Amino acid sequence: MSEPLPSRAEQIERNKDKTNLRPGLAFVEQHLSQYQANVDRFLSGEGFPESRAFAEGRAFDLSNADQNTPPQISIADTQNLIAHIPPALIRLSELKTVDFRYHNMVGVPNFAEDGNLDRETLCRGVVTADEFVRKPQDYHPQRLLIGVTAQDGQTIFPTAIPSTVSTNPQAIRLYQLHVMLHEFFHTIELTRRDDEKSAAIVINRATGRTFADWARDYLRSLEEEKILTSEYSAVYADRLFDGQGNILPDVTPYDVPVREDMAEAWVASHFDIISNPHGYTSFSNYAFGNPHPEHQLRKHGVASKRAALMKELRTMQ
């Protein structure tokens, strides 16, 4: 016997709970040793000299930050993370500043009537982590948004993971590294959300393949594989898929839900692990429902089309 359909009120709560950050941190805590080892492997060595010079040349603004609480992601960690991103991608980044003014604050989601994130204003504001924890009557203790990139791609604003989501400092640091890498992807792609600007970026000079071609293929990979990459990108499922798992007809490669899944796959391709509701612990080896995983494994050393696309992007010259 099939389960009864949820009431409207129950469905609204389920939709709101898509912003519950606790499952993401619980995944990190559950797989802490592997997650740490994967991140350490990515961050080993000095990285790329050009990328490190870029990282050390950014402004790290603490002038408006809470001076009594250290950021959950340090300047040294942020610089080292960026130093390990390939130079060809570093050259595309608009990043100028990491601004820590919100580092001890929590982003409060803004919900539409159906409980999904409002499409126009995702965040209704920020409050201090202390206020967020002390006022459960005003803020759901685990529903929040984390990390912000300015629309011009020039500034990243780290935000806090409150104690109601995790009290494990190691897991929090790892998740904040995930968020910083995610936001760095936005510094590359935010100003290129149209065909003309994306077509100006050539990712394969031998074939003339462009970032616009790559983005269209990424949307096709979601259409074929039908599973979003992570806990976070699943928030946008209702804006990508219909009830049968088909991509909605008006979705383009430049829409927010597609770009958010791209950013999560970008993180997963670097760390080879990401918080997800599917239980996989290797991004490169998970098929995401791809009907031809053996072929993909043979050709690219990965099991899904999106992993192959991320590998292509990371190895562009």
Contacts in CASP RR format, 6 or more apart in sequence:
PFRMAT RR
TARGET T0000
AUTHOR 0000-0000-0000
METHOD contacts of the structure
MODEL  1
MSEPLPSRAEQIERNKDKTNLRPGLAFVEQHLSQYQANVDRFLSGEGFPE
SRAFAEGRAFDLSNADQNTPPQISIADTQNLIAHIPPALIRLSELKTVDF
RYHNMVGVPNFAEDGNLDRETLCRGVVTADEFVRKPQDYHPQRLLIGVTA
QDGQTIFPTAIPSTVSTNPQAIRLYQLHVMLHEFFHTIELTRRDDEKSAA
IVINRATGRTFADWARDYLRSLEEEKILTSEYSAVYADRLFDGQGNILPD
VTPYDVPVREDMAEAWVASHFDIISNPHGYTSFSNYAFGNPHPEHQLRKH
GVASKRAALMKELRTMQ
6 14 0 8 1.000
11 114 0 8 1.000
12 113 0 8 1.000
12 114 0 8 1.000
12 115 0 8 1.000
13 115 0 8 1.000
15 111 0 8 1.000
15 114 0 8 1.000
15 115 0 8 1.000
15 116 0 8 1.000
15 238 0 8 1.000
16 109 0 8 1.000
16 111 0 8 1.000
16 115 0 8 1.000
16 140 0 8 1.000
16 143 0 8 1.000
17 143 0 8 1.000
18 116 0 8 1.000
18 117 0 8 1.000
18 234 0 8 1.000
18 235 0 8 1.000
18 237 0 8 1.000
19 109 0 8 1.000
19 117 0 8 1.000
19 143 0 8 1.000
19 144 0 8 1.000
19 145 0 8 1.000
19 235 0 8 1.000
20 140 0 8 1.000
20 142 0 8 1.000
20 143 0 8 1.000
21 142 0 8 1.000
21 143 0 8 1.000
21 144 0 8 1.000
21 146 0 8 1.000
21 161 0 8 1.000
21 165 0 8 1.000
22 142 0 8 1.000
22 165 0 8 1.000
22 166 0 8 1.000
23 231 0 8 1.000
23 275 0 8 1.000
23 277 0 8 1.000
24 175 0 8 1.000
24 231 0 8 1.000
24 232 0 8 1.000
24 275 0 8 1.000
25 161 0 8 1.000
25 165 0 8 1.000
25 166 0 8 1.000
25 168 0 8 1.000
25 171 0 8 1.000
25 172 0 8 1.000
25 175 0 8 1.000
25 275 0 8 1.000
27 231 0 8 1.000
27 275 0 8 1.000
27 276 0 8 1.000
27 279 0 8 1.000
28 35 0 8 1.000
28 166 0 8 1.000
28 171 0 8 1.000
28 174 0 8 1.000
28 175 0 8 1.000
28 275 0 8 1.000
29 166 0 8 1.000
29 168 0 8 1.000
29 171 0 8 1.000
31 273 0 8 1.000
31 281 0 8 1.000
32 168 0 8 1.000
32 170 0 8 1.000
32 171 0 8 1.000
32 174 0 8 1.000
34 273 0 8 1.000
34 281 0 8 1.000
35 171 0 8 1.000
35 174 0 8 1.000
35 271 0 8 1.000
35 273 0 8 1.000
36 170 0 8 1.000
36 174 0 8 1.000
38 271 0 8 1.000
38 272 0 8 1.000
38 273 0 8 1.000
39 174 0 8 1.000
39 177 0 8 1.000
39 271 0 8 1.000
42 84 0 8 1.000
42 270 0 8 1.000
42 271 0 8 1.000
43 80 0 8 1.000
43 81 0 8 1.000
43 84 0 8 1.000
46 52 0 8 1.000
46 83 0 8 1.000
47 83 0 8 1.000
47 84 0 8 1.000
48 83 0 8 1.000
48 84 0 8 1.000
48 85 0 8 1.000
48 86 0 8 1.000
48 87 0 8 1.000
48 90 0 8 1.000
50 87 0 8 1.000
50 90 0 8 1.000
51 82 0 8 1.000
51 83 0 8 1.000
51 84 0 8 1.000
51 85 0 8 1.000
51 86 0 8 1.000
51 87 0 8 1.000
51 90 0 8 1.000
52 79 0 8 1.000
52 82 0 8 1.000
52 83 0 8 1.000
54 82 0 8 1.000
54 90 0 8 1.000
54 93 0 8 1.000
55 78 0 8 1.000
55 79 0 8 1.000
55 80 0 8 1.000
55 81 0 8 1.000
55 82 0 8 1.000
55 83 0 8 1.000
56 79 0 8 1.000
58 79 0 8 1.000
58 82 0 8 1.000
58 95 0 8 1.000
58 96 0 8 1.000
58 97 0 8 1.000
58 98 0 8 1.000
59 96 0 8 1.000
59 97 0 8 1.000
59 98 0 8 1.000
60 75 0 8 1.000
60 78 0 8 1.000
60 97 0 8 1.000
60 98 0 8 1.000
60 100 0 8 1.000
61 97 0 8 1.000
61 98 0 8 1.000
61 99 0 8 1.000
61 100 0 8 1.000
61 101 0 8 1.000
62 100 0 8 1.000
64 99 0 8 1.000
64 100 0 8 1.000
64 101 0 8 1.000
65 71 0 8 1.000
65 100 0 8 1.000
65 101 0 8 1.000
65 103 0 8 1.000
65 104 0 8 1.000
66 103 0 8 1.000
66 104 0 8 1.000
66 128 0 8 1.000
69 103 0 8 1.000
69 104 0 8 1.000
69 129 0 8 1.000
71 100 0 8 1.000
71 103 0 8 1.000
71 104 0 8 1.000
71 158 0 8 1.000
72 103 0 8 1.000
72 158 0 8 1.000
72 160 0 8 1.000
72 161 0 8 1.000
72 172 0 8 1.000
72 173 0 8 1.000
72 176 0 8 1.000
73 158 0 8 1.000
73 173 0 8 1.000
73 176 0 8 1.000
73 177 0 8 1.000
73 179 0 8 1.000
73 180 0 8 1.000
75 98 0 8 1.000
77 173 0 8 1.000
77 176 0 8 1.000
77 177 0 8 1.000
77 180 0 8 1.000
78 98 0 8 1.000
78 180 0 8 1.000
81 177 0 8 1.000
81 180 0 8 1.000
81 181 0 8 1.000
81 184 0 8 1.000
82 90 0 8 1.000
82 95 0 8 1.000
82 184 0 8 1.000
84 270 0 8 1.000
85 184 0 8 1.000
85 270 0 8 1.000
86 314 0 8 1.000
86 315 0 8 1.000
86 316 0 8 1.000
88 316 0 8 1.000
88 317 0 8 1.000
89 188 0 8 1.000
89 313 0 8 1.000
89 314 0 8 1.000
89 316 0 8 1.000
92 188 0 8 1.000
92 201 0 8 1.000
93 184 0 8 1.000
93 187 0 8 1.000
93 188 0 8 1.000
94 152 0 8 1.000
94 153 0 8 1.000
94 154 0 8 1.000
94 187 0 8 1.000
94 188 0 8 1.000
94 190 0 8 1.000
94 191 0 8 1.000
95 153 0 8 1.000
95 154 0 8 1.000
95 155 0 8 1.000
95 156 0 8 1.000
95 184 0 8 1.000
95 187 0 8 1.000
96 154 0 8 1.000
96 155 0 8 1.000
97 154 0 8 1.000
97 155 0 8 1.000
97 156 0 8 1.000
98 155 0 8 1.000
98 156 0 8 1.000
98 157 0 8 1.000
98 158 0 8 1.000
99 155 0 8 1.000
99 156 0 8 1.000
99 157 0 8 1.000
100 157 0 8 1.000
100 158 0 8 1.000
101 157 0 8 1.000
102 126 0 8 1.000
102 148 0 8 1.000
102 157 0 8 1.000
102 158 0 8 1.000
102 159 0 8 1.000
102 160 0 8 1.000
103 158 0 8 1.000
103 159 0 8 1.000
103 160 0 8 1.000
104 128 0 8 1.000
104 129 0 8 1.000
104 160 0 8 1.000
105 126 0 8 1.000
105 127 0 8 1.000
105 128 0 8 1.000
105 129 0 8 1.000
105 159 0 8 1.000
105 160 0 8 1.000
106 126 0 8 1.000
106 127 0 8 1.000
106 128 0 8 1.000
106 129 0 8 1.000
106 132 0 8 1.000
106 139 0 8 1.000
106 144 0 8 1.000
106 159 0 8 1.000
106 160 0 8 1.000
106 162 0 8 1.000
107 123 0 8 1.000
107 125 0 8 1.000
107 126 0 8 1.000
107 127 0 8 1.000
107 144 0 8 1.000
107 145 0 8 1.000
107 146 0 8 1.000
107 159 0 8 1.000
108 123 0 8 1.000
108 124 0 8 1.000
108 125 0 8 1.000
108 126 0 8 1.000
108 127 0 8 1.000
108 132 0 8 1.000
108 139 0 8 1.000
108 144 0 8 1.000
108 145 0 8 1.000
109 117 0 8 1.000
109 122 0 8 1.000
109 123 0 8 1.000
109 124 0 8 1.000
109 143 0 8 1.000
109 144 0 8 1.000
109 145 0 8 1.000
110 117 0 8 1.000
110 118 0 8 1.000
110 121 0 8 1.000
110 122 0 8 1.000
110 123 0 8 1.000
110 124 0 8 1.000
110 125 0 8 1.000
111 117 0 8 1.000
111 118 0 8 1.000
112 118 0 8 1.000
112 119 0 8 1.000
116 238 0 8 1.000
116 239 0 8 1.000
117 235 0 8 1.000
117 236 0 8 1.000
119 239 0 8 1.000
122 145 0 8 1.000
123 145 0 8 1.000
123 148 0 8 1.000
126 159 0 8 1.000
127 139 0 8 1.000
129 160 0 8 1.000
129 162 0 8 1.000
129 163 0 8 1.000
131 139 0 8 1.000
132 139 0 8 1.000
132 141 0 8 1.000
132 144 0 8 1.000
132 162 0 8 1.000
132 164 0 8 1.000
133 141 0 8 1.000
133 162 0 8 1.000
133 163 0 8 1.000
133 164 0 8 1.000
136 164 0 8 1.000
141 162 0 8 1.000
141 164 0 8 1.000
141 165 0 8 1.000
142 164 0 8 1.000
142 165 0 8 1.000
144 162 0 8 1.000
144 165 0 8 1.000
145 159 0 8 1.000
146 159 0 8 1.000
146 160 0 8 1.000
146 161 0 8 1.000
146 179 0 8 1.000
147 156 0 8 1.000
147 157 0 8 1.000
147 158 0 8 1.000
147 159 0 8 1.000
147 179 0 8 1.000
147 182 0 8 1.000
147 183 0 8 1.000
148 156 0 8 1.000
148 157 0 8 1.000
148 159 0 8 1.000
148 183 0 8 1.000
149 155 0 8 1.000
149 156 0 8 1.000
149 157 0 8 1.000
149 183 0 8 1.000
149 186 0 8 1.000
149 187 0 8 1.000
149 190 0 8 1.000
150 156 0 8 1.000
150 157 0 8 1.000
151 190 0 8 1.000
152 190 0 8 1.000
152 191 0 8 1.000
153 186 0 8 1.000
153 187 0 8 1.000
153 190 0 8 1.000
153 191 0 8 1.000
154 187 0 8 1.000
156 180 0 8 1.000
156 183 0 8 1.000
156 184 0 8 1.000
156 187 0 8 1.000
158 176 0 8 1.000
158 179 0 8 1.000
158 180 0 8 1.000
161 172 0 8 1.000
161 175 0 8 1.000
161 176 0 8 1.000
166 172 0 8 1.000
166 175 0 8 1.000
175 275 0 8 1.000
178 267 0 8 1.000
178 271 0 8 1.000
178 274 0 8 1.000
178 275 0 8 1.000
181 266 0 8 1.000
181 267 0 8 1.000
181 270 0 8 1.000
181 271 0 8 1.000
182 263 0 8 1.000
182 264 0 8 1.000
182 266 0 8 1.000
182 267 0 8 1.000
183 263 0 8 1.000
185 262 0 8 1.000
185 263 0 8 1.000
185 266 0 8 1.000
185 267 0 8 1.000
186 259 0 8 1.000
186 263 0 8 1.000
189 259 0 8 1.000
189 262 0 8 1.000
189 263 0 8 1.000
191 197 0 8 1.000
192 198 0 8 1.000
192 201 0 8 1.000
192 211 0 8 1.000
193 254 0 8 1.000
193 259 0 8 1.000
194 254 0 8 1.000
195 212 0 8 1.000
198 210 0 8 1.000
198 211 0 8 1.000
198 212 0 8 1.000
198 215 0 8 1.000
198 254 0 8 1.000
199 210 0 8 1.000
199 211 0 8 1.000
199 212 0 8 1.000
200 210 0 8 1.000
201 210 0 8 1.000
201 211 0 8 1.000
201 212 0 8 1.000
202 208 0 8 1.000
202 209 0 8 1.000
202 210 0 8 1.000
202 211 0 8 1.000
203 209 0 8 1.000
203 210 0 8 1.000
203 211 0 8 1.000
203 214 0 8 1.000
203 312 0 8 1.000
203 313 0 8 1.000
203 316 0 8 1.000
204 312 0 8 1.000
204 316 0 8 1.000
205 317 0 8 1.000
212 253 0 8 1.000
214 309 0 8 1.000
214 312 0 8 1.000
214 313 0 8 1.000
215 253 0 8 1.000
215 254 0 8 1.000
215 258 0 8 1.000
215 262 0 8 1.000
216 253 0 8 1.000
217 305 0 8 1.000
217 309 0 8 1.000
218 253 0 8 1.000
218 258 0 8 1.000
218 262 0 8 1.000
218 306 0 8 1.000
218 309 0 8 1.000
219 247 0 8 1.000
219 251 0 8 1.000
219 252 0 8 1.000
219 253 0 8 1.000
219 258 0 8 1.000
220 305 0 8 1.000
221 304 0 8 1.000
221 305 0 8 1.000
221 306 0 8 1.000
221 309 0 8 1.000
222 228 0 8 1.000
222 240 0 8 1.000
222 247 0 8 1.000
222 258 0 8 1.000
222 261 0 8 1.000
222 306 0 8 1.000
223 246 0 8 1.000
223 247 0 8 1.000
224 290 0 8 1.000
224 291 0 8 1.000
224 305 0 8 1.000
225 287 0 8 1.000
225 288 0 8 1.000
225 289 0 8 1.000
225 290 0 8 1.000
225 304 0 8 1.000
225 305 0 8 1.000
225 306 0 8 1.000
226 241 0 8 1.000
226 245 0 8 1.000
226 288 0 8 1.000
226 289 0 8 1.000
227 278 0 8 1.000
227 288 0 8 1.000
227 289 0 8 1.000
228 234 0 8 1.000
228 236 0 8 1.000
228 237 0 8 1.000
228 240 0 8 1.000
228 261 0 8 1.000
228 264 0 8 1.000
229 261 0 8 1.000
229 264 0 8 1.000
229 265 0 8 1.000
229 268 0 8 1.000
229 274 0 8 1.000
229 276 0 8 1.000
229 283 0 8 1.000
229 288 0 8 1.000
229 306 0 8 1.000
230 261 0 8 1.000
230 264 0 8 1.000
230 267 0 8 1.000
230 268 0 8 1.000
230 274 0 8 1.000
230 275 0 8 1.000
230 276 0 8 1.000
231 275 0 8 1.000
231 276 0 8 1.000
231 277 0 8 1.000
232 260 0 8 1.000
232 264 0 8 1.000
232 275 0 8 1.000
233 257 0 8 1.000
233 260 0 8 1.000
233 261 0 8 1.000
233 263 0 8 1.000
233 264 0 8 1.000
234 277 0 8 1.000
235 260 0 8 1.000
236 256 0 8 1.000
236 257 0 8 1.000
236 260 0 8 1.000
236 261 0 8 1.000
237 257 0 8 1.000
239 248 0 8 1.000
239 251 0 8 1.000
239 255 0 8 1.000
239 256 0 8 1.000
239 257 0 8 1.000
240 247 0 8 1.000
240 248 0 8 1.000
240 251 0 8 1.000
240 257 0 8 1.000
240 258 0 8 1.000
240 261 0 8 1.000
241 247 0 8 1.000
241 248 0 8 1.000
242 248 0 8 1.000
251 257 0 8 1.000
251 258 0 8 1.000
252 258 0 8 1.000
264 274 0 8 1.000
265 283 0 8 1.000
265 306 0 8 1.000
265 307 0 8 1.000
265 309 0 8 1.000
265 310 0 8 1.000
266 310 0 8 1.000
266 313 0 8 1.000
267 274 0 8 1.000
268 274 0 8 1.000
268 283 0 8 1.000
268 307 0 8 1.000
268 310 0 8 1.000
269 283 0 8 1.000
269 284 0 8 1.000
269 307 0 8 1.000
269 310 0 8 1.000
269 311 0 8 1.000
269 314 0 8 1.000
270 314 0 8 1.000
271 283 0 8 1.000
272 282 0 8 1.000
272 283 0 8 1.000
272 284 0 8 1.000
273 281 0 8 1.000
273 282 0 8 1.000
273 283 0 8 1.000
274 283 0 8 1.000
278 286 0 8 1.000
280 286 0 8 1.000
283 307 0 8 1.000
284 301 0 8 1.000
284 302 0 8 1.000
284 303 0 8 1.000
284 307 0 8 1.000
285 302 0 8 1.000
285 303 0 8 1.000
286 303 0 8 1.000
286 304 0 8 1.000
286 307 0 8 1.000
287 293 0 8 1.000
287 296 0 8 1.000
287 303 0 8 1.000
287 304 0 8 1.000
288 303 0 8 1.000
288 304 0 8 1.000
288 305 0 8 1.000
288 306 0 8 1.000
289 304 0 8 1.000
290 296 0 8 1.000
290 303 0 8 1.000
290 304 0 8 1.000
290 305 0 8 1.000
293 303 0 8 1.000
293 304 0 8 1.000
296 302 0 8 1.000
296 303 0 8 1.000
296 304 0 8 1.000
296 305 0 8 1.000
296 307 0 8 1.000
296 308 0 8 1.000
297 303 0 8 1.000
299 308 0 8 1.000
300 307 0 8 1.000
300 308 0 8 1.000
300 311 0 8 1.000
301 308 0 8 1.000
301 311 0 8 1.000
302 308 0 8 1.000
302 311 0 8 1.000
END
